[in-house]
Amino acid sequence: MWLKRLATDRLARCQLAPRDAPFVVVAPVKSALRLVAVNAEAARLGLTIGMALADARAMYPKLGCADADPDADQHLLSAVADWCDRYTPLVGIDPPDGLILDITGCAHLFGGEAPLCRDLMQRLKTQGFDVAAAIADTVGCAWGVAHYGDSSLVPPGIARDYLAPLPLAALRLAPEVVDALADVGLKRIADVLDRPRAPLAARFGANLVRRIDQASGDDDEPIMPRLPVPPYVVERRFAEPIALEQDVLGTIEHLAGELHRLLERRGEGARQLAAALFRADGKVYRIEVGTSAPVRDVARLRRLFAEKLAAIGDTCDPGFGFDVIRLSAMVAERCDVEQVGLATPDHAAEFAHLIDRLGARFGLRRVVRLVPQDVHIPEFAVAAVPAHAVKTTANLAVQVVEQDSLGSIRPIRLFARPEPIEAIAEVPDGPPVRFKWRRMTHDVARVEGPERIAMEWWRDKEGRTLTRDYFRIESRDGVRVWVYREGLYERETTEPRWFLHGLFA
Amino acid sequence: MTVIIKSMTDPCPKLHDLRRALTSWQPSWHSWQHDERRLGLGVPVIDAVLGGGLLLGAVHELSSARPRDHGALAGFAAALAALINANKDGRQIVWIQHDFAAVEAGHLYDLCGLPLSSLVVVQVPRVIDALWALEETLKCRAVAAVVAEIAEEGSIDLTATRRLSLAARDGGGLGLLLRHRPAATSSASATRWEVASASGACDAFGGLGHTTFTLSLVKNRYGPCGRWLLSWDPHERAFVPPALSLGVAETARDRSARALSARAA
């Protein structure tokens, strides 16, 4: 599928360019401003791509022009590719302005290949694009027919007949090769199709032979789909677009029921699901939900999507309504049916479902388990790991710190950034006698320590990491804090600073 | 399974047995049974005032007396969670932490005595989210205790706390609402505590002793209020009465007549 005038159509859709007056897009090429894209009116007047802007202006002084913006063009192309997802999940981008869709097996949903093509072209035309499309057995043939031919459907098996009258540029060759072939007198594909291949390859490069093979079907050319193809997909199309949230949820529940049947047949459950809502005017919204254990229960899936929609529902504006809703299971794992006892309640499954719901509402990274790490630096000794990624909690053993006190060794709360305090202490190694934290002065009643924790010298190349001496301090009113001095006096710095790192119970 | 009602002379015990039998078949009827289970703290004085212990299936509010007591507040909540977890029935503890609470008082690190394998931490951005998460978690029957830590005074009024109490009754776990600033509005929670840190006794070597709290029971639906000094032992996972300081023990002398005569002689 070829979007013939992507750049000018983009500007015309944004009302930045008129449709009925000639308009061009320019960019500096070979040290002169040249035309990169022309709209239909300008093409009719005879302006071509590659002409210098000065010449074009000389011919038509009232020519409108704009700067080229390839990023915006690619962005629009991706949006159109997203929209084409409704026809088939295998959509590939063919830069700079084409799309390749693999419609094997999807055509029957639209009543045949020709109706699909007509529907696609008609919808894109109403959205303001000038498009040419062709359906063929191979990518090469379809590309050539779309760009240079005039029919839109190449029946299977007779690709060569349709390819023959096309010019050689239809084979996606480099311009130099096309010029070299034209010098020798080969102008149409028919001229090269039946020639001996070895001299062609020797003279014009192996690419020529490869492209001929790809176009005629002797060689395979796979499409690179933009999005990964999910293993399970169910979808629903509406003749009349729907916009209410409860209708959307009801549809998702119905689709979850169909997905349940598919998953049950294979004995699998879904770990990650995505619901794609296609708006009638082209925008696509994707809602993703993850779970910590494979699930295929319909009520649970509906609940997860309800929470997610409640969290992000404001950003999904239905506009004129959604006309296609698709539910796909992106990741599926083996899920065995367990025998549930009648008397004993199933705590593990219910807790997993609670975690999934909280994760769907707040984001999976906000529901964490604290996992002790084998690191001696206090900030990294306990890591927060998302709960759905922790499979078993059996091996979460606490790292053993030497217990030499009746109270706790490590504080219950640790500040992400240690707070600087002012402390009065004996030099060089003494514990603080009085300190000031958050504008309150505390007198120290009892101290335990010091506990020396050296930083990882191999991480800091300049040797700036300073050793810390930690003290467990109880003030006169009973507040217990974890305080450290950063830097050894006279050995590492001349002015060690004091920080408060944590609070004890 | 058949249930035989032997006689109707004493309907109340039979009704209770009948309810219990039905509940064992159908766990969802648990909520209207009003099973009053309590968590005993292990300290007879406090348990007597509470009527046996902290009521499970209800929401209790804890707040810190002064801003520097946030550590003590979290410590007391963790101690209660560790007490519940000691039952070892496979149920988990959920700690819901408001983002601002983490900024003001720090992240959770080493919960005195509570094993980290039974804890899940949920970080929520706003107070409303924290209340929603608290309600959802209280309704789940697979959760032994929920602790929600809120730093700002948001929309926690009488209706919100009543909803939370109903959710806790459905679920049957212990709900603890930690507030960094003591609330002035009325609430439907079962008890309301204020926690402050207190200086504990030294151990034999002059170092720090057990963690000590000053607990003030400000509101109690089932009995009188009071104020106590309590210590927590993280290794035994139990509350212990605070040890008398050595100074006091030394000056206590035997003033009985026998000792007087012994000293005179």
Boltz contact constraints between the chains, C-beta under 6 A:
constraints:
  - contact:
      token1: [A, 345]
      token2: [B, 27]
      max_distance: 6.0
  - contact:
      token1: [A, 347]
      token2: [B, 90]
      max_distance: 6.0
  - contact:
      token1: [A, 347]
      token2: [B, 91]
      max_distance: 6.0
  - contact:
      token1: [A, 347]
      token2: [B, 142]
      max_distance: 6.0
  - contact:
      token1: [A, 350]
      token2: [B, 142]
      max_distance: 6.0
  - contact:
      token1: [A, 351]
      token2: [B, 92]
      max_distance: 6.0
  - contact:
      token1: [A, 351]
      token2: [B, 142]
      max_distance: 6.0
  - contact:
      token1: [A, 354]
      token2: [B, 140]
      max_distance: 6.0
  - contact:
      token1: [A, 358]
      token2: [B, 122]
      max_distance: 6.0
  - contact:
      token1: [A, 366]
      token2: [B, 123]
      max_distance: 6.0
  - contact:
      token1: [A, 367]
      token2: [B, 122]
      max_distance: 6.0
  - contact:
      token1: [A, 368]
      token2: [B, 121]
      max_distance: 6.0
  - contact:
      token1: [A, 369]
      token2: [B, 120]
      max_distance: 6.0
  - contact:
      token1: [A, 370]
      token2: [B, 116]
      max_distance: 6.0
  - contact:
      token1: [A, 382]
      token2: [B, 109]
      max_distance: 6.0
  - contact:
      token1: [A, 387]
      token2: [B, 120]
      max_distance: 6.0
  - contact:
      token1: [A, 393]
      token2: [B, 117]
      max_distance: 6.0
  - contact:
      token1: [A, 396]
      token2: [B, 116]
      max_distance: 6.0
  - contact:
      token1: [A, 396]
      token2: [B, 117]
      max_distance: 6.0
  - contact:
      token1: [A, 405]
      token2: [B, 207]
      max_distance: 6.0
  - contact:
      token1: [A, 405]
      token2: [B, 208]
      max_distance: 6.0
  - contact:
      token1: [A, 406]
      token2: [B, 203]
      max_distance: 6.0
  - contact:
      token1: [A, 406]
      token2: [B, 209]
      max_distance: 6.0
  - contact:
      token1: [A, 406]
      token2: [B, 210]
      max_distance: 6.0
  - contact:
      token1: [A, 407]
      token2: [B, 208]
      max_distance: 6.0
  - contact:
      token1: [A, 407]
      token2: [B, 211]
      max_distance: 6.0
  - contact:
      token1: [A, 408]
      token2: [B, 112]
      max_distance: 6.0
  - contact:
      token1: [A, 408]
      token2: [B, 234]
      max_distance: 6.0
  - contact:
      token1: [A, 410]
      token2: [B, 110]
      max_distance: 6.0
  - contact:
      token1: [A, 411]
      token2: [B, 109]
      max_distance: 6.0
  - contact:
      token1: [A, 412]
      token2: [B, 74]
      max_distance: 6.0
  - contact:
      token1: [A, 412]
      token2: [B, 75]
      max_distance: 6.0
  - contact:
      token1: [A, 413]
      token2: [B, 71]
      max_distance: 6.0
  - contact:
      token1: [A, 413]
      token2: [B, 74]
      max_distance: 6.0
  - contact:
      token1: [A, 413]
      token2: [B, 105]
      max_distance: 6.0
  - contact:
      token1: [A, 413]
      token2: [B, 106]
      max_distance: 6.0
  - contact:
      token1: [A, 414]
      token2: [B, 106]
      max_distance: 6.0
  - contact:
      token1: [A, 414]
      token2: [B, 107]
      max_distance: 6.0
  - contact:
      token1: [A, 414]
      token2: [B, 109]
      max_distance: 6.0
  - contact:
      token1: [A, 415]
      token2: [B, 106]
      max_distance: 6.0
  - contact:
      token1: [A, 446]
      token2: [B, 208]
      max_distance: 6.0
  - contact:
      token1: [A, 448]
      token2: [B, 207]
      max_distance: 6.0
  - contact:
      token1: [A, 448]
      token2: [B, 208]
      max_distance: 6.0
  - contact:
      token1: [A, 474]
      token2: [B, 208]
      max_distance: 6.0
  - contact:
      token1: [A, 478]
      token2: [B, 197]
      max_distance: 6.0
  - contact:
      token1: [A, 478]
      token2: [B, 198]
      max_distance: 6.0
  - contact:
      token1: [A, 478]
      token2: [B, 199]
      max_distance: 6.0
  - contact:
      token1: [A, 479]
      token2: [B, 68]
      max_distance: 6.0
  - contact:
      token1: [A, 479]
      token2: [B, 197]
      max_distance: 6.0
  - contact:
      token1: [A, 503]
      token2: [B, 71]
      max_distance: 6.0
  - contact:
      token1: [A, 504]
      token2: [B, 71]
      max_distance: 6.0
  - contact:
      token1: [A, 505]
      token2: [B, 71]
      max_distance: 6.0
  - contact:
      token1: [A, 505]
      token2: [B, 72]
      max_distance: 6.0
  - contact:
      token1: [A, 505]
      token2: [B, 75]
      max_distance: 6.0
  - contact:
      token1: [A, 505]
      token2: [B, 112]
      max_distance: 6.0
  - contact:
      token1: [A, 505]
      token2: [B, 211]
      max_distance: 6.0
